[in-house]
C-alpha cells in the first residue's frame, strides 16, 4: 500500500508540473520556428520588457508563483522520503554508470546531425554563411568528429575536433554561442572520460584515462550540468528578454492566447521564468532528476505543438538523459542542503 501511495504522489506531482508549464511552452528556441525574415524584423525592432506585464496581472502572477513554490517544496519532501528507501537509492545509484555512455552517444549523434544538415549545432547557423572552403572543411570535421565519438574510436581526438569547431563558431557568432554551451560541456565530458563502455576503444583494450584525466573525472558531470544551465538560461534570455519580440511573434503566430486568457507579453514572461527556473535548477543542482523529467516534457510538447525539426534538440534530450542518469554530484546545492554527497538524494 505504501508503494502505491508513493507512486500516486509522484504521478500527481508530475501532472501538476505539466499543468503548470505546458501552457507556457512557447519554444525554447524561437529561431527554430520563425522565418529568417521574421527573425530579422524582431531583432531590428525594440523589444518590450516582459516584466512590464506583471502590474496588469499581479494576482495571476502571485498565484502561479505560489503554485510553483509549493510544487518545488512537495518535490523536495518526496525526494527526502525516497532517499530513505535503500532499494530506491540503490536503483538510482546504479544508473550513474550509464551516464557517460549517454553523453558520448548524444554528442556523436548531434555532431553527425549538424554535418548532415550543414549547420553548426542549429539551423540558424548554416555553414553556407562561411566561405565555401571553410564550409566544406567544417562539414567534414563535423562528420569525422561525430563518427569518432559515436562509435568510441579515439573519442578524445573527436572531442578536440569538436572544440575547434566550437572555437570557429565563437569567432563568427560571438556571445550567441552561449546558447550552445551544452555542446561545449559535452565535448569537455568526452575529453575527460574518453570513449568508455560500449566503444571500439574498449574492445581494442585502449582508451585509458591517464593521470590527468583520472583526476578530472569527478568534475566532468558538474561541468556539463553547469554549462547546460548556462545554455538554457541564455537561450531563454536571448529570445524572451533581450529580444522578446521573437517570443511575442511566436505567441501571436501560433495563437497561443487561444489556449488560456493571458496577454501575449504575460505568456512570454511566464515562459521566460519557467525556463530560467529550469536552467537555475540544473546550474545549481536542485532536484536534478525531477527537473530533467520536467524539461523533457517541456521539449516534447514544444516539438509536437510547433512542428520543430528534431535534430537540433538531440543535444538537449541527450544531455537531459545523461544528467537524469547521473543525478546529483558532490557540488550540487540539493545534496548539500540534504546533507548528502554524490547522488544519495534521489530527485
C-alpha positions in Angstrom: 0.0 0.0 0.0 2.9 2.4 0.8 4.4 1.8 -2.6 1.1 2.6 -4.3 0.7 5.8 -2.3 4.3 6.8 -3.3 3.6 6.2 -6.9 0.3 8.1 -6.7 2.0 11.1 -5.1 4.8 11.1 -7.7 2.3 10.9 -10.5 0.2 13.7 -9.0 3.3 15.9 -8.8 4.2 15.2 -12.4 0.7 16.0 -13.5 0.7 19.2 -11.5 4.0 20.2 -13.0 2.8 19.6 -16.6 -0.3 21.5 -16.0 1.7 24.5 -14.8 4.4 24.6 -17.6 2.9 23.1 -20.8 0.6 26.0 -21.5 3.8 28.2 -21.4 5.7 26.0 -23.9 6.5 28.8 -26.3 9.5 27.1 -27.6 13.0 27.1 -26.1 14.4 28.2 -29.5 12.1 30.7 -31.3 14.7 30.9 -34.0 13.7 27.3 -35.0 10.0 28.2 -35.7 10.2 31.7 -37.2 11.3 32.5 -40.7 14.6 34.4 -41.3 12.6 37.5 -42.3 10.6 37.4 -39.0 13.8 36.9 -37.0 15.5 39.8 -38.7 12.5 42.0 -38.1 12.2 41.0 -34.5 15.9 41.7 -33.8 15.7 45.1 -35.5 12.7 46.2 -33.5 12.9 47.5 -29.9 11.6 44.7 -27.6 9.2 45.3 -24.7 10.3 44.2 -21.2 8.3 41.1 -20.3 8.2 42.1 -16.6 6.1 45.1 -17.6 3.2 42.6 -17.9 3.2 42.0 -14.2 1.2 45.1 -13.0 -1.7 44.2 -15.3 -1.9 40.6 -14.0 -0.4 40.8 -10.5 -2.9 38.4 -8.9 -2.3 35.7 -11.6 1.5 36.2 -11.3 1.4 35.8 -7.5 -0.9 32.8 -7.6 1.2 31.0 -10.2 4.4 31.8 -8.3 2.9 30.4 -5.1 1.8 27.2 -7.0 5.3 26.7 -8.4 6.9 27.3 -4.9 4.5 24.7 -3.4 5.4 22.2 -6.1 9.1 22.7 -5.6 8.6 22.1 -1.8 6.5 19.0 -2.4 9.1 17.5 -4.7 11.8 18.2 -2.2 9.8 16.4 0.5 9.2 13.5 -1.8 12.9 13.4 -2.5 13.8 13.2 1.2 11.2 10.4 1.6 12.6 8.3 -1.3 16.1 8.9 -0.1 15.4 6.9 3.0 14.4 3.8 0.9 17.6 1.8 0.4 16.3 -0.1 -2.5 15.3 3.1 -4.4 18.7 4.6 -3.6 20.5 1.6 -4.9 18.5 1.6 -8.2 19.3 5.3 -8.8 22.9 4.8 -7.8 23.3 2.1 -10.5 22.0 4.5 -13.1 25.2 6.6 -12.8 27.2 4.1 -14.7 25.2 4.7 -17.9 25.6 8.5 -17.9 29.0 8.6 -19.7 27.7 6.3 -22.5 24.6 8.5 -22.9 26.8 11.6 -23.1 29.0 10.0 -25.8 26.1 8.8 -27.9 24.5 12.2 -27.6 27.4 14.2 -28.7 28.3 11.9 -31.6 24.7 11.9 -32.9 24.4 15.7 -32.5 27.6 16.3 -34.4 26.6 13.9 -37.2 23.2 15.6 -37.5 24.9 19.0 -37.7 27.1 17.8 -40.5 24.1 16.2 -42.3 22.0 19.4 -42.2 25.1 21.6 -42.9 24.8 23.8 -39.8 26.8 24.4 -36.7 24.6 23.0 -33.9 21.4 24.7 -35.1 19.6 25.6 -38.3 20.0 29.3 -37.6 23.8 28.9 -38.0 24.1 27.4 -41.6 27.5 26.5 -43.0 26.5 28.5 -46.1 27.3 31.6 -44.1 31.0 30.7 -44.3 33.3 30.7 -47.3 32.9 27.6 -49.5 36.3 26.2 -48.5 35.7 26.7 -44.7 32.1 25.4 -45.0 33.4 22.1 -46.7 36.1 21.8 -44.0 33.7 22.4 -41.1 31.2 19.9 -42.5 33.8 17.2 -42.9 35.1 17.9 -39.4 31.6 17.6 -38.0 31.2 14.2 -39.7 34.6 12.9 -38.6 34.3 14.1 -35.0 30.7 12.8 -34.8 31.6 9.4 -36.1 34.7 9.0 -33.9 32.7 10.0 -30.8 29.6 7.9 -31.6 31.5 4.6 -32.1 34.0 5.4 -29.4 37.1 5.4 -31.6 39.7 7.9 -30.3 36.8 9.9 -28.8 39.1 12.4 -27.2 40.5 13.4 -30.6 36.9 13.7 -31.8 36.2 15.9 -28.8 39.2 18.1 -29.7 38.0 18.5 -33.3 34.6 19.4 -31.9 36.2 22.1 -29.6 38.0 23.5 -32.6 34.6 23.7 -34.5 33.1 25.4 -31.4 36.0 27.9 -31.4 35.3 28.8 -35.1 31.7 29.3 -34.2 32.5 31.6 -31.3 34.8 33.7 -33.6 31.9 34.0 -36.0 28.8 34.3 -33.8 30.4 35.7 -30.5 28.1 35.7 -27.4 25.3 33.9 -29.2 27.3 30.7 -28.7 26.3 30.7 -25.1 23.1 29.2 -26.5 25.2 26.1 -27.4 27.3 25.9 -24.2 25.8 22.4 -23.8 27.9 21.3 -26.8 31.0 22.7 -25.1 30.1 20.8 -21.9 29.6 17.5 -23.8 32.9 17.9 -25.5 34.7 18.5 -22.2 33.0 15.4 -20.7 34.2 13.2 -23.6 37.7 14.8 -23.5 37.9 13.9 -19.8 36.2 10.5 -19.8 37.3 9.2 -23.2 35.4 6.5 -25.1 34.3 4.5 -22.1 32.0 1.5 -22.2 30.4 0.2 -25.4 33.2 1.7 -27.5 35.6 0.5 -30.2 38.5 1.7 -27.9 37.2 -0.5 -25.1 37.0 -3.5 -27.4 40.6 -2.9 -28.5 41.8 -2.6 -25.0 42.8 1.0 -25.1 41.5 4.5 -24.2 42.7 4.6 -20.6 42.1 7.8 -18.6 45.7 8.7 -17.7 46.7 10.5 -14.5 45.4 13.9 -15.5 42.0 12.8 -16.9 41.5 10.4 -14.0 41.9 13.3 -11.6 39.5 15.4 -13.6 36.8 12.7 -13.9 34.9 13.9 -10.8 34.5 17.3 -12.4 33.1 16.1 -15.7 29.3 16.0 -14.9 29.4 19.1 -12.7 30.9 20.9 -15.7 28.2 19.5 -18.0 25.4 20.4 -15.6 26.6 24.0 -15.1 27.2 24.6 -18.8 23.8 23.1 -19.6 22.2 25.5 -17.2 24.0 28.4 -18.8 22.9 27.4 -22.3 19.3 27.1 -21.2 19.3 30.4 -19.5 21.0 32.3 -22.4 18.6 30.8 -25.0 15.7 32.0 -22.9 17.2 35.3 -22.1 18.1 36.0 -25.7 14.6 35.2 -27.1 12.3 36.1 -24.3 14.0 39.1 -22.6 16.8 40.6 -24.7 14.8 40.2 -27.9 11.4 39.4 -26.6 9.8 40.2 -29.9 11.0 36.8 -31.0 8.8 35.1 -28.4 6.0 37.6 -29.0 5.9 36.7 -32.7 5.9 33.0 -31.8 2.9 33.5 -29.4 1.0 35.5 -32.0 1.8 33.4 -34.9 0.7 30.2 -33.2 -2.3 31.9 -31.4 -1.2 30.6 -28.0 -3.5 33.1 -26.3 -6.4 31.0 -27.6 -5.4 28.3 -25.1 -5.5 30.5 -22.0 -6.7 34.0 -21.2 -3.3 35.7 -20.8 -1.9 38.7 -22.6 0.8 37.7 -25.1 3.6 39.5 -23.1 2.5 37.7 -20.0 2.8 34.4 -21.8 6.3 35.4 -22.8 7.1 36.3 -19.2 5.8 33.0 -17.9 7.8 31.0 -20.4 10.9 33.1 -19.5 10.5 32.5 -15.8 9.8 28.8 -16.2 12.8 28.3 -18.4 15.0 30.4 -16.1 13.9 28.3 -13.2 14.8 25.1 -15.0 18.2 26.5 -16.0 18.9 27.6 -12.4 17.9 24.2 -11.0 20.4 22.5 -13.4 23.1 25.1 -12.8 22.9 24.9 -9.0 21.9 21.2 -8.8 18.5 21.3 -7.3 16.0 18.5 -7.8 18.1 17.4 -10.8 16.2 14.3 -11.8 12.8 15.8 -11.4 13.9 18.9 -13.4 15.2 16.6 -16.1 11.7 15.0 -16.4 10.0 18.4 -16.5 12.4 19.7 -19.1 11.9 16.6 -21.2 8.1 17.1 -21.1 8.6 20.7 -22.0 10.8 19.9 -25.0 8.5 17.2 -26.3 5.4 19.5 -26.0 7.3 22.2 -27.9 8.4 19.9 -30.7 4.9 18.3 -31.1 3.0 21.6 -31.0 5.2 23.8 -33.1 6.4 21.0 -35.5 10.0 21.9 -34.9 12.9 20.0 -36.5 14.0 17.2 -34.2 17.8 17.2 -34.9 18.7 20.5 -33.1 17.1 19.0 -30.0 19.2 15.8 -29.9 21.7 17.5 -27.7 19.0 18.8 -25.3 17.3 15.5 -25.0 20.6 13.6 -24.7 22.2 15.9 -22.0 19.0 15.8 -20.0 19.0 12.0 -20.1 22.7 11.9 -19.1 22.0 14.3 -16.2 19.0 12.2 -15.1 21.1 9.1 -15.1 24.0 10.7 -13.2 21.8 12.6 -10.8 23.5 14.6 -8.0 27.2 15.2 -7.7 29.3 16.5 -4.8 28.8 20.1 -6.0 25.0 20.2 -6.2 23.2 22.5 -3.9 20.5 19.9 -3.5 22.8 17.3 -2.0 24.4 20.0 0.2 21.1 21.1 1.6 20.1 17.4 2.2 23.4 16.7 4.0 24.3 14.1 1.5 27.0 13.8 -1.2 27.3 12.2 -4.6 23.8 11.3 -5.5 22.1 9.8 -2.4 19.3 12.4 -2.8 17.0 10.8 -5.4 15.0 13.5 -7.0 
